[in-house]
């Protein structure tokens, strides 16, 4: 007697029509997602393209209905240095932004560490005051601070713009505190078991692990100070030797209001360092911003 074994029935596969529809939906989603990204990229690039095209136009064509240069004048980027001491202004902006960024990090890292990894009385109150300081408009404190710097005889220099960052910067403290919360305390406790004190644990363990957050905070501070106009206008407006680029370009536009090609050439040169900085640091910047929103 022969036993006939029934072959197990195979599970029914996905019908071709359903499989085709799924693949088609995936392709449509891919195209739609990247189309939106490309469209947004084009929208954000149009002002930069307009500045560059105007910068290489002749003076009689700039700011007319013609958006494409009939003649390319790349020498405008050289002539702009002959019309204004942009290198000196660039040095002032770099000094202001670099020192302010260093000061903000030196003051914000210990404060953020204390708010995120230590337990002490009044911790929540101090954090609320830090958030409140972020909401406080800078114009509210302009008059008393300006009077203070006048009494110290430091107006007309970059000192009133740089020194406050070495003491308190609410946004930097808040951003770093949010990032430090994403780092487990186990690493710090292990370092303390090995004999590290609080400062050594922060310096040797926390800071190396928080490089993306620190990079994001540094870039925010650098970009803010690089583009700052109100502060330099208030404290260095009377001394042209200490003008940063943000104040100089406004004055340059006033002096050369007819030569829009020269004004756009100067604007393009001012934007270039910031664009290059963001291109090289975008990975750390995006990663730092992503992790700062993980915990509240």
C-alpha positions in Angstrom: 0.0 0.0 0.0 1.4 3.3 -1.0 0.7 6.3 1.0 0.2 9.4 -1.1 1.6 12.4 0.8 -0.2 15.6 0.0 2.2 18.4 -0.8 1.7 21.3 1.5 -0.1 24.1 -0.2 2.1 27.1 -0.7 0.9 30.4 0.6 -0.7 32.4 -2.0 1.7 35.1 -3.2 0.8 38.7 -3.6 -1.2 39.2 -6.8 0.7 41.0 -9.6 -1.8 43.9 -9.6 -1.3 44.5 -5.9 2.5 44.3 -6.2 2.5 46.7 -9.1 0.3 49.1 -7.2 2.6 49.0 -4.2 5.7 49.6 -6.3 3.9 52.4 -8.1 2.9 54.1 -4.8 6.5 53.8 -3.6 7.8 55.5 -6.7 5.2 58.2 -6.5 6.1 58.9 -2.8 9.8 59.0 -3.7 9.2 61.5 -6.6 6.8 63.6 -4.5 9.2 63.8 -1.5 12.2 64.7 -3.6 10.2 67.1 -5.8 9.2 69.1 -2.7 12.8 69.1 -1.5 14.1 70.3 -4.9 11.4 72.9 -5.1 12.2 74.2 -1.6 15.9 74.2 -2.5 15.3 76.3 -5.6 13.1 78.7 -3.6 15.9 79.2 -1.0 18.6 79.5 -3.7 16.9 82.1 -5.8 17.9 85.1 -3.5 21.5 83.9 -3.5 21.4 83.5 -7.3 19.9 87.0 -7.7 22.7 88.5 -5.5 25.4 86.8 -7.5 24.0 87.7 -11.0 23.5 91.3 -9.9 27.1 91.4 -8.6 28.6 90.5 -12.0 26.4 92.9 -14.0 27.4 96.3 -15.3 26.2 99.3 -13.2 23.7 100.4 -15.9 22.0 96.9 -16.0 21.8 96.2 -12.3 18.3 96.4 -10.8 16.6 96.5 -14.2 14.1 94.2 -15.8 17.0 92.1 -17.2 17.9 89.4 -14.7 20.6 87.7 -16.7 23.9 89.7 -17.2 24.6 90.7 -20.8 28.3 91.1 -19.8 30.0 89.3 -17.0 32.0 91.7 -14.8 33.8 89.5 -12.3 36.2 92.4 -11.6 33.4 93.9 -9.4 34.6 91.6 -6.6 38.0 93.2 -6.8 36.7 96.8 -7.2 34.6 96.5 -4.1 37.8 96.3 -2.0 39.0 99.5 -3.5 35.8 101.3 -2.5 35.7 100.2 1.1 38.2 98.6 3.6 36.3 95.3 3.6 39.3 93.3 4.9 39.4 95.5 8.0 35.6 95.1 8.5 36.0 91.3 7.9 38.6 91.2 10.7 36.3 93.0 13.1 33.4 90.7 12.3 35.6 87.6 12.7 37.0 88.9 16.0 33.6 89.7 17.3 32.0 86.4 16.3 34.9 84.2 17.3 35.4 85.7 20.8 31.7 85.8 21.4 31.3 82.2 20.5 34.2 81.1 22.7 32.8 83.2 25.6 29.3 81.7 25.1 30.7 78.1 25.2 32.9 78.7 28.2 30.0 80.2 30.2 27.2 77.9 28.9 28.8 74.5 29.2 29.3 74.6 33.0 25.8 76.1 33.5 24.2 73.5 31.2 26.0 70.8 33.0 24.8 72.0 36.4 21.2 72.2 35.1 21.2 68.8 33.5 23.4 66.5 35.6 23.5 67.9 39.1 20.8 68.2 41.7 20.7 71.3 43.8 18.2 73.6 45.5 16.7 76.2 43.1 17.7 74.3 40.0 14.2 74.5 38.4 13.9 78.2 39.3 17.2 79.0 37.6 16.2 77.1 34.5 12.9 79.1 34.4 14.8 82.3 34.7 17.1 81.2 31.9 14.0 80.6 29.7 12.6 83.9 30.7 15.8 85.6 29.7 15.4 84.1 26.2 11.9 85.7 26.0 13.2 89.1 27.2 13.6 91.5 24.3 17.2 93.0 24.1 15.8 96.5 23.7 14.5 96.3 27.3 18.0 96.3 28.7 19.6 98.6 26.2 19.5 101.8 28.2 21.0 100.6 31.5 23.7 98.5 29.7 24.6 101.4 27.4 24.9 103.7 30.4 27.1 101.2 32.1 29.5 100.9 29.2 29.5 104.7 28.7 30.6 105.1 32.4 33.3 102.5 31.8 34.5 104.4 28.7 34.3 101.4 26.4 31.8 102.5 23.9 33.2 102.8 20.4 34.8 99.4 20.7 33.8 95.8 20.4 34.3 95.1 24.1 30.6 95.8 25.1 29.5 93.3 22.4 31.9 90.5 23.4 32.2 90.6 27.2 28.6 89.7 28.0 28.9 86.4 26.3 31.6 85.3 28.8 29.1 85.6 31.6 25.6 84.6 30.4 24.0 83.6 27.1 20.5 82.1 27.8 20.0 80.5 24.4 23.3 78.7 24.5 22.6 77.4 28.0 19.2 76.2 27.1 20.4 74.4 23.9 23.3 72.7 25.6 21.2 71.7 28.6 18.7 70.0 26.3 21.5 68.1 24.6 23.2 67.1 27.8 19.9 65.5 29.0 20.3 62.9 26.1 23.6 61.6 27.6 23.1 58.9 30.2 24.3 59.6 33.7 25.9 56.1 33.8 29.0 57.4 32.0 29.5 60.2 34.5 28.9 57.9 37.4 31.5 55.5 36.1 34.0 58.3 35.7 33.4 59.4 39.3 33.9 55.8 40.5 37.3 55.9 38.8 38.2 59.0 40.8 37.0 62.0 38.6 35.5 65.0 40.3 32.6 66.9 38.7 34.9 69.1 36.6 36.9 66.2 35.3 33.7 64.2 34.5 32.4 67.2 32.5 35.7 67.8 30.7 36.8 64.2 30.0 33.4 62.5 29.5 30.6 64.8 28.8 32.2 67.3 26.5 33.6 64.7 24.1 30.2 63.0 23.9 28.4 66.3 23.3 30.4 67.5 20.4 27.4 67.7 18.0 25.4 69.8 20.5 28.4 72.0 21.2 29.0 72.5 17.4 25.3 73.4 16.9 25.4 75.9 19.7 28.7 77.4 18.4 27.3 77.8 15.0 24.1 79.5 16.2 26.2 81.9 18.2 28.6 82.6 15.4 25.8 83.2 12.9 23.9 85.5 15.2 26.9 87.6 16.0 28.1 87.6 12.4 24.7 89.0 11.3 24.2 91.3 14.3 23.5 94.8 13.3 21.8 96.4 16.3 24.6 95.9 18.7 27.4 97.2 16.5 25.3 100.2 15.5 24.7 101.0 19.2 28.2 100.6 20.5 30.5 101.2 17.5 28.5 103.5 15.3 30.7 106.4 16.0 34.0 104.6 15.4 34.4 103.3 11.8 37.6 101.5 12.6 35.6 99.0 14.7 32.7 98.4 12.4 31.9 94.8 11.6 30.6 93.7 8.1 27.0 93.9 9.1 27.3 97.6 9.8 29.7 98.3 7.0 27.5 96.9 4.3 24.6 99.1 5.4 26.9 102.1 5.2 28.3 100.9 1.9 24.8 100.7 0.4 24.2 104.3 1.6 27.5 105.5 -0.1 27.0 103.5 -3.3 23.2 103.5 -3.5 23.3 103.9 -7.3 25.9 101.1 -7.9 23.8 98.1 -7.0 26.3 95.8 -8.6 29.0 96.9 -6.2 26.6 96.6 -3.2 25.6 93.0 -4.3 29.3 92.1 -4.8 30.0 93.2 -1.2 27.0 91.3 0.0 28.1 88.1 -1.8 31.6 88.3 -0.3 30.0 88.7 3.2 27.7 85.7 2.7 30.5 83.4 1.4 32.2 82.6 4.8 28.9 81.7 6.4 27.9 79.5 3.5 31.2 77.7 3.5 31.1 77.2 7.3 27.6 75.7 7.1 28.6 73.3 4.3 31.5 71.9 6.3 29.6 71.8 9.6 26.1 70.8 8.5 26.3 67.2 9.7 27.2 68.2 13.2 24.7 71.1 13.1 21.8 68.9 12.1 22.7 66.1 14.5 23.0 68.6 17.4 19.7 70.2 16.6 18.0 66.8 16.3 19.2 65.5 19.7 18.4 68.8 21.6 14.7 68.0 21.1 14.7 64.5 22.4 14.1 65.3 26.1 12.5 68.3 27.7 
